[in-house]
Amino acid sequence: MKTIKINGMSCQHCVMAVKKALSGIDGIENVTVDLATGTATFEGKGSVDRETIRHHIEEAGYELVEG
């Protein structure tokens, strides 16, 4: 499982938007998003490029936090 930090989520709609964005990436599955901690956890098959993840998160209107 991989965990990423996301800024900009403030409601359940945000959670669903981030989950949909991440679930749409080939190689990512079992996505869970936690509004309280501002994190998303997922399983990645193979190597999923961080820039691809960033692009999908930003397209949904949020910010991937570097860590």
Secondary structure, 3 states (H helix, E strand, C coil): CEEEEEECCCCHHHHHHHHHHHHCCCCEEEEEEECCCCEEEEEECCCCCHHHHHHHHHHCCCEEECC
